[in-house]
Amino acid sequence: MIEKGLELFHDMTKLLLLRASLHRENADFDQALTDLERASKFMYAEGLENDVTVQIGLTYNDMGTSLFKKQRF
């Protein structure tokens, strides 16, 4: 559903945030950050700057936690 939505609405920030959070939950941090970078280009127009910045912070936190658990620091 998200992919179909993004086919129709390429730069819809809410859909990008949703897909980024799913990528983050699946520990696909690079893809999550790619979606969040794209979302950040449109966050002001949609009034979602807080949501995007929170998701960026959560993604970097989860990435760091994952690397720490793997002792890759």
N, C-alpha and C positions, 0 to 999 in steps of 0.2 A: 504494500500500500504506500509506503513512504517513497519507494523508488518511482512508482507511477505518479505520485504527487509531484515529485521533483522533475519528472519528464514534462509535466504540464506547467509547473511553476518553478523554473530553474533556480531562482534565487530567493525562495521563500524562507525567511529566517527561522520560523517556527519548525518547519520540516527539517532544515539543516541541524537545528538544535536537537531535535528528536533522534535523528540518525546518528549524530555525534555521541549522544548519550548511550545509544545502543552499541556503538563501536567501543566506547569506553568500558561498558559492562563486559564486553567480550575481549577486553585487553588489547584491542586494536587501536593503540593510542595514536599512531601516526595518521591513520585514516580519520580518527576523531578530530585531531588537530587540523587536518585539511578542511574538514567540514566547518569547523569553528572559525578558521581563517576566512573562509568564504562568507560565513554568516556575519562576521565582523564588518564586512563591507556595506551591509545593509541594515545593521542593527539600529542605527540612529533614526532612519526613516520609519522603522516599525516600532520604535520605542522599547527595544529589547536589549539595550546595552548592558543592563545589570545581569540579565539572564545569560548573555553570551560570556561576559567576564567571569561569572560564577562557574560556568561550565569549563572554561579554559583553566581556571584554578583547580577545579576538581580533577580534570584530566591530567594536569601536571602532577598533582598530588598522588593520584593512583599510579601514574607511571613511575614516580619515585619510589613509592611503596613496593611496587612490583620488582623494580630493580634491586632494592634493598634486600627483599626476601631471597632473591637469587644471588645475593652478595656480589652484585655488579656495580660497585660504587667506587 
